[in-house]
């Protein structure tokens, strides 16, 4: 029984490590991917040696596979919480909502606007780049102003230059000031 629990535990460590290593490779973070790959290989070899040195029963194989499946869920959850990288949002509106655009810019987001032609009327597209860990807050602002907005999100592979780097510094500074104000109000 102890061997089966050890196999499960190793899988619950191995698979999230594998998931994170893969994500780091995709994100171009080869140093982190290399360290995770080292840990992954150690765990993998140790786990397999336990599986193959003992009696290969159905329950042992089942627990190994079960640990793999649960490990994928854990790895996905960890990656979601880390939210590494950037997201570009395309927001399609039926009207030119200047209040939304001004609010987003005041919050430090770089917003590029486009006018297009829909089937029956003009459409307005906003293009916004943000860090993935700030994506939910951005959705909330958009939904407050435009509940029927059509939003498409994707991850850009790379970007260079533009307004965005300056706006991120401004947003960080504004957030720190707001945290200080909120802290003072709680006292």
Order of alpha helices (4+ residues) and beta strands (2+ residues): alpha-alpha-alpha-beta-alpha-beta-beta-alpha-beta-alpha
